[in-house]
């Protein structure tokens, strides 16, 4: 599991849209899915080809922390 760098695509009174770039992969590993967390709670599980998310449950004057976690199909470690 790896974290990815997020960018805000849109901020307005109706939603917050975040986006990210597909992370580098190593060897046979391929991106399998992403999990989006808002304030530490899983908000969505997305497919490997979805690189953005819109959060529509926000309330004005509240703070939110967004995190995206990437899952790979398999990792092979050579020791």
ABEGO torsion letter per residue (X at the ends): XBBBBBBBABBBAABBBBBBBBBBBBEABBBABBBBBBGGBBABBBBAABABBBBAABBBGBBBBBBBBBBBABBBBBX
